[in-house]
Amino acid sequence: MRPHLKFAAFSNPCNMSASFNVVYGNITKRVEARKSDTVHQLTNICMQKYKIDSNMRGELHYNGKRLDSSLPIRLANLANNSRLTLSVQSVGDSKDKNVNVKLMVVFPDNKTHTFISTVPANIMLVKLVESMEKSNNVDLMEVPGYYMKLSVVNTQLSSLDERFTTVRLNSIIGLDVSSLVIRLSYSRVDNHETVLKQKEIVKKQLEEQQKWNERRELERVERERQSAQERELSETRQEPVDEANSNENETISKQAPSNRFVDQPPQPSISSVSSRVDHTTHVEPNPVAQPTSQNNSQKPESAEYFIPSDKRYIYENSDDDYDMTVTQAQKYHKLIQDSAARKAPKQARKPQSYSVRIKFPDRSLLQLAFAADSKFGQILKELDHYILPAYKENYHLKVAYPPFKKLEFSFSANNTRLDEHGEFGSNENIVLLWEVTDGDASGPFIDTKLVNAKETTELPEIQLESNRGQLPDDTQKPQGKKSTWLQKTFKK
């Protein structure tokens, strides 16, 4: 059976983040970092989270073993929400440690040169390049019409970046590395205005990211404060209610013999009391705007075009995500019981409609919707409507899962219904790869005048992930039961 396609796979792995539960002393805090960051960069984030002096040296341990500080997180074999232990010690004389650096330079004419030198571990990257330039008598810093791009492990910096003159080597690799390979390449700068625009964009993105982080931190503190107030209010309300119930119980038991022969006014029934209580206390939950799912069968009025976004959106798991309720435990227990039972195979159901996503080499996405009785040729016809004229009749389509089979363009294939096509079948969500047959594949490929371009952060699955903290609970809290002594009193 063909695996079900999940559109969430479109997210860039380099921009994905991972969460870790870091223990320092007897305090546990949740820390997030990009998977492309090194373990040493994660250690620095942890030390900032715990407000540890930067003169101290930190180490992370997983299952009792120390993690290599120069290793990228994605290669450290760490699962999401792993439990790490942070330990710190004095730096001592390790600041004077030297590192053997091999600098591989690719000049604009594609000629490659290699330079080897021993430098201090705490040297700035710009000073490292300058020392290589002086010792080898070559021009590395200033190449007319080009700017530098340095690659250290998984960290990339350009000479246009404001951090280029402040980043030190040991802030990326730590102090445990004795040898390292750094790659230096050059990219063309069209004009001075482009450089200023790029700097302005980078500065604005950093400011937006900082504001977003501060806003999330304030929201988290506000949630903790409100939850603490609610707990205090519930505790203070519970004590008078318990005392009132006990006093009323004693009063009823004492007055019951003397009031036996006194005419009592008719008491309201339990059902009427409960109905009045329900009527006055029942509050409808506020509706939360939920993002529309990709599986929506309604066909959109026009095609949807998504362009890649450079913004980083990290969802910070709230503390509620780690607390299992009784209802969730019962559901989980039922799933385990049902998995052991043998079920009859379900007959494949033909979809009512198809949602087709086409992925282009420039990471942009074109989403189209078709009815169940549509034919494969209609996809090609609709696609040709939005593609630029230079790429028409000069492309092919592939299935987006291994072995990435190339789809056939022929008269018989174009007249095949989608629900009868061998590569689609019962999958309502179809993902195809668009490739250029011959020529430049840098893009753009879509005529943006015909579609409304959106960023990939507006994809339904990304919106659902970003706003899942606002979704309502699966089940509402059951109404409280009346105490038995109150029911007996009303029956009398």
Secondary structure, DSSP 8 states (H G I E B T S, - for coil): ------GGGGS-GGG-EEEEEEEETTEEEEEEEETTSBHHHHHHHHHHHTT--TTEEEEEEETTEE--TTSBGGGTT--TTEEEEEEEEE-GGGGG-EEEEEEEEE-TTS-EEEEEEEEETT-BHHHHHHHHHHHHT---S--TTEEEEEEETTEEEETTSGGGGT-BTHHHH-SS-SEEEEEEEEEE---HHHHHHHHHHHHHHHHHHHHHHHHHHHHHHHHHHHHHHHHHHHHHHHHHHHHHHHHHHHHHHHHTTTTTTS-------HHHHHHHHHHHH------------TT--S--SS-EEEE-----------GGGG---HHHHHHHHHHHHHHHS----------SEEEEEEE-TTS-EEEEEEETT-BHHHHHHHHHHHB-GGGTTSEEEEESSTT--B---SHHHHTSBGGG-TTTTT-SEEEEEEEESSS--SS--B-TTSS-EEEGGGSHHHHHHHTGGGS--SS--------HHHHHHHH-
